[in-house]
Amino acid sequence: MQRAFAVAVLAAVVCAVVGSFVVLRGMAFIGDAVAHAVFPGVAIGYVLGANLAIGGAVAGVVTALTISVVSQNRRLKEDAVIGVFFAFAFGLGIVLISTQSTYTGDLASFLFGQILGLSDGDVITVAVVGALLIAVTLLLRKELVTVSLDRETAAASGLPVFWLDTVLYVMVTLAIVISLQAVGNILVLALLITPAASARMLTERLGVMMLLAAGIGVVSAVTGLYVSYYYNLASGGLIVLCLTLVFAGCWLAAPRYGLFARRRTGRPPAAVAA
């Protein structure tokens, strides 16, 4: 349980920080795509008897880089490119798995999470990778915000838009991979998006948004683990349920942008969005 709490808190903080840029850019679909893109790497690792996490990380990074390259053609919108490779990667994983006649618990734990099966090495890996991701995020914060808000202006001002896109995609991939054992491949998108989306309802400042998102993620992860321990329920699913409850509360009761506040002030949703 100590290792589970450590990884859950670390993963929640990292996903919240990286996820803030994903939400700001309106590219939640990339999180879903990358989460599923790791599947062929997992399948290859399963077939070869190799480490599933490493296989998933390699597949996710390769897919993220491919999306970054192809999406530079502005004839295609980014979500269309993501959709193409998301479907391809997941289909490839299914084909690879279908070549095997049996399945193991390792594959199931990768898909659904097995946070109580973590080792000390897993905790160290998550801590080191997480620290690197947060450092890179803080280092490139201004550039990532500029590209997220206006790509054309960023390119005109001389910023390397392609490389910044690539860095963000790789960061999303690594954040997802280190969180897989906490909530699993299927639910990891919630850890990346929901805390940041909740924080987005509460503030307009990016720094505050990242801090709030990290706090929401940590509290939800710890609460979900405690409930799963006492009631013998799935920890990953409970963490996601806690995150969603917080989001629902923010959507309803956020001081400026919540549903109740909009009704009190009489502002239409379009004005709030603007």
C-alpha positions as CSV (number, residue, x, y, z in Angstrom):
1,M,0.0,0.0,0.0
2,Q,2.9,2.4,0.7
3,R,4.2,1.8,-2.8
4,A,0.7,2.2,-4.2
5,F,0.2,5.5,-2.5
6,A,3.6,6.8,-3.7
7,V,3.0,5.9,-7.3
8,A,-0.6,7.1,-7.3
9,V,0.5,10.5,-5.9
10,L,3.5,10.8,-8.3
11,A,1.4,9.8,-11.3
12,A,-1.4,12.2,-10.4
13,V,1.0,15.2,-10.1
14,V,2.8,14.4,-13.4
15,C,-0.4,13.8,-15.3
16,A,-2.0,17.0,-13.9
17,V,1.0,19.2,-14.9
18,V,1.3,17.7,-18.4
19,G,-2.5,17.4,-18.8
20,S,-2.9,21.2,-18.2
21,F,-1.3,21.9,-21.5
22,V,-3.3,19.1,-23.2
23,V,-6.6,20.7,-21.9
24,L,-5.4,24.2,-22.7
25,R,-4.7,23.2,-26.3
26,G,-8.0,21.3,-26.6
27,M,-6.2,18.1,-27.6
28,A,-7.7,15.5,-25.2
29,F,-8.0,13.2,-28.1
30,I,-4.2,12.8,-28.3
31,G,-4.2,11.4,-24.7
32,D,-6.8,8.8,-25.7
33,A,-4.8,8.0,-28.9
34,V,-1.5,7.6,-27.1
35,A,-3.1,5.5,-24.4
36,H,-4.3,3.1,-27.0
37,A,-1.2,3.4,-29.1
38,V,0.9,1.7,-26.4
39,F,-1.2,-1.4,-27.0
40,P,0.8,-2.8,-29.9
41,G,4.0,-2.3,-27.9
42,V,2.4,-4.2,-25.0
43,A,1.4,-7.0,-27.4
44,I,4.9,-7.3,-28.9
45,G,6.3,-7.4,-25.4
46,Y,3.8,-10.1,-24.4
47,V,4.6,-12.2,-27.5
48,L,8.3,-11.9,-27.0
49,G,8.2,-12.3,-23.3
50,A,9.8,-8.8,-22.8
51,N,8.9,-6.0,-20.4
52,L,5.4,-4.8,-21.2
53,A,5.9,-1.2,-20.0
54,I,9.0,-0.7,-22.1
55,G,7.3,-2.1,-25.1
56,G,4.3,0.2,-24.5
57,A,6.6,3.2,-24.1
58,V,8.4,2.6,-27.3
59,A,5.2,2.1,-29.3
60,G,3.6,5.2,-27.7
61,V,6.6,7.4,-28.5
62,V,6.9,6.1,-32.1
63,T,3.2,6.8,-32.6
64,A,3.4,10.2,-31.1
65,L,6.3,11.2,-33.3
66,T,4.5,9.9,-36.4
67,I,1.4,12.0,-35.5
68,S,3.6,15.0,-34.9
69,V,5.3,14.7,-38.4
70,V,2.1,14.0,-40.3
71,S,0.0,16.7,-38.6
72,Q,2.5,19.4,-39.9
73,N,0.5,19.2,-43.1
74,R,-2.1,21.8,-42.3
75,R,-4.4,20.3,-45.0
76,L,-5.3,17.7,-42.4
77,K,-6.6,18.7,-39.0
78,E,-4.7,17.3,-36.0
79,D,-7.7,15.3,-34.7
80,A,-8.0,13.6,-38.1
81,V,-4.4,12.5,-38.1
82,I,-4.7,11.3,-34.4
83,G,-7.8,9.3,-35.3
84,V,-6.0,7.5,-38.2
85,F,-3.0,6.4,-36.1
86,F,-5.1,5.7,-33.0
87,A,-7.2,3.2,-34.9
88,F,-4.1,1.7,-36.7
89,A,-2.2,1.2,-33.5
90,F,-5.1,-0.4,-31.6
91,G,-5.9,-2.6,-34.6
92,L,-2.3,-3.7,-34.8
93,G,-2.3,-4.6,-31.2
94,I,-5.4,-6.7,-31.6
95,V,-3.9,-8.6,-34.5
96,L,-0.7,-9.3,-32.6
97,I,-2.6,-10.6,-29.5
98,S,-4.8,-12.8,-31.7
99,T,-1.7,-14.8,-32.7
100,Q,-1.5,-16.1,-29.1
101,S,-3.7,-18.8,-27.7
102,T,-3.4,-17.8,-24.1
103,Y,-3.3,-14.7,-22.1
104,T,-1.4,-13.8,-18.8
105,G,-2.2,-11.7,-15.8
106,D,0.5,-9.3,-16.8
107,L,-1.4,-8.2,-19.9
108,A,-4.7,-7.8,-17.9
109,S,-2.9,-5.8,-15.3
110,F,-1.4,-3.5,-17.9
111,L,-4.9,-2.8,-19.4
112,F,-6.8,-2.5,-16.1
113,G,-4.0,-1.5,-13.6
114,Q,-2.5,-3.4,-10.7
115,I,-1.3,-0.8,-8.3
116,L,-0.8,-3.2,-5.4
117,G,1.7,-5.2,-7.5
118,L,4.3,-2.5,-7.7
119,S,7.9,-3.0,-6.8
120,D,10.4,-0.5,-5.3
121,G,12.0,-0.3,-8.8
122,D,8.6,0.8,-10.2
123,V,8.4,3.6,-7.6
124,I,11.9,4.8,-8.4
125,T,11.2,4.7,-12.2
126,V,8.0,6.7,-11.8
127,A,9.7,9.2,-9.5
128,V,12.7,9.8,-11.9
129,V,10.6,10.0,-15.1
130,G,8.0,12.2,-13.4
131,A,10.7,14.6,-12.1
132,L,12.2,14.9,-15.6
133,L,8.7,15.5,-17.1
134,I,7.9,18.3,-14.6
135,A,11.3,19.9,-15.1
136,V,10.9,19.9,-18.9
137,T,7.3,21.2,-18.6
138,L,8.4,24.1,-16.4
139,L,11.4,24.9,-18.6
140,L,9.3,25.1,-21.8
141,R,6.1,26.5,-20.2
142,K,6.0,29.8,-22.1
143,E,6.8,28.2,-25.4
144,L,4.2,25.5,-25.0
145,V,1.5,28.1,-24.0
146,T,2.3,30.2,-27.1
147,V,2.0,27.3,-29.4
148,S,-1.2,26.1,-27.7
149,L,-2.9,29.5,-28.1
150,D,-1.8,30.4,-31.6
151,R,0.4,28.2,-33.7
152,E,0.7,30.7,-36.6
153,T,1.9,33.5,-34.4
154,A,4.3,31.1,-32.7
155,A,5.8,30.1,-36.0
156,A,6.0,33.7,-37.2
157,S,7.9,34.7,-34.0
158,G,10.5,32.0,-34.7
159,L,9.5,29.3,-32.3
160,P,10.2,25.7,-33.4
161,V,6.6,24.7,-33.6
162,F,7.3,21.2,-34.9
163,W,9.8,20.4,-32.1
164,L,7.5,21.8,-29.4
165,D,4.7,19.6,-30.7
166,T,7.0,16.6,-30.6
167,V,8.1,17.4,-27.1
168,L,4.5,17.7,-25.9
169,Y,3.5,14.4,-27.6
170,V,6.4,12.6,-26.0
171,M,5.7,14.1,-22.6
172,V,2.1,12.9,-22.9
173,T,3.2,9.5,-23.8
174,L,5.6,9.1,-20.9
175,A,3.1,10.5,-18.5
176,I,0.6,7.9,-19.6
177,V,3.1,5.1,-19.5
178,I,4.2,5.8,-15.9
179,S,0.5,5.9,-14.9
180,L,-0.6,2.7,-16.5
181,Q,0.0,0.5,-13.4
182,A,-2.0,2.9,-11.3
183,V,-5.2,3.0,-13.3
184,G,-4.5,0.9,-16.4
185,N,-4.5,1.6,-20.1
186,I,-8.3,1.9,-20.4
187,L,-8.7,4.5,-17.6
188,V,-5.4,6.5,-17.8
189,L,-7.0,9.3,-19.9
190,A,-9.0,10.3,-16.9
191,L,-5.9,10.9,-14.8
192,L,-4.4,13.1,-17.6
193,I,-7.5,15.1,-18.5
194,T,-10.0,15.3,-15.6
195,P,-7.9,17.1,-13.0
196,A,-6.8,19.7,-15.5
197,A,-10.3,20.1,-16.8
198,S,-11.6,20.6,-13.2
199,A,-8.9,23.2,-12.5
200,R,-9.7,25.0,-15.8
201,M,-13.2,25.7,-14.4
202,L,-11.6,27.4,-11.3
203,T,-8.9,29.7,-12.7
204,E,-7.6,31.5,-15.7
205,R,-3.9,31.4,-14.7
206,L,-1.8,28.4,-15.9
207,G,0.4,28.2,-12.9
208,V,-2.6,28.1,-10.5
209,M,-4.3,25.7,-12.9
210,M,-1.4,23.2,-12.7
211,L,-1.3,23.4,-8.9
212,L,-5.0,22.9,-8.5
213,A,-5.0,20.0,-11.0
214,A,-2.2,18.4,-9.1
215,G,-4.0,18.8,-5.8
216,I,-7.2,17.4,-7.3
217,G,-5.4,14.4,-8.7
218,V,-3.6,13.6,-5.5
219,V,-6.7,13.9,-3.3
220,S,-8.7,11.7,-5.7
221,A,-6.0,9.1,-6.0
222,V,-5.5,8.8,-2.2
223,T,-9.3,8.7,-1.7
224,G,-9.8,6.1,-4.4
225,L,-7.1,3.9,-2.9
226,Y,-8.5,4.1,0.6
227,V,-12.0,3.3,-0.5
228,S,-10.7,0.4,-2.6
229,Y,-8.7,-1.0,0.3
230,Y,-11.6,-0.9,2.8
231,Y,-14.3,-2.2,0.4
232,N,-12.2,-4.5,-1.8
233,L,-13.0,-2.7,-5.0
234,A,-11.0,-1.9,-8.1
235,S,-8.6,0.9,-7.2
236,G,-8.2,2.3,-10.8
237,G,-11.9,2.6,-11.3
238,L,-12.5,4.3,-7.9
239,I,-9.7,6.8,-8.6
240,V,-11.4,7.7,-11.8
241,L,-14.8,8.0,-10.1
242,C,-13.4,10.3,-7.5
243,L,-11.8,12.5,-10.2
244,T,-15.2,12.7,-12.1
245,L,-17.0,13.6,-8.9
246,V,-14.7,16.5,-8.4
247,F,-15.1,17.6,-12.0
248,A,-18.9,17.5,-11.6
249,G,-18.6,19.7,-8.5
250,C,-16.4,22.2,-10.3
251,W,-18.8,22.2,-13.3
252,L,-21.7,23.0,-11.1
253,A,-20.3,25.2,-8.4
254,A,-17.1,26.9,-9.8
255,P,-17.2,30.6,-8.6
256,R,-17.1,32.2,-12.0
257,Y,-17.7,29.5,-14.6
258,G,-19.9,27.0,-12.9
259,L,-23.5,26.4,-13.8
260,F,-24.9,28.0,-10.7
261,A,-22.7,31.1,-11.1
262,R,-23.8,31.5,-14.7
263,R,-27.4,31.3,-13.7
264,R,-26.9,33.9,-10.9
265,T,-25.2,36.4,-13.3
266,G,-27.4,35.6,-16.3
267,R,-24.3,35.1,-18.5
268,P,-25.0,32.8,-21.5
269,P,-22.6,29.8,-21.9
270,A,-21.1,31.5,-25.1
271,A,-20.0,34.5,-23.1
272,V,-18.5,32.3,-20.4
273,A,-16.6,30.4,-23.1
274,A,-15.3,33.6,-24.6
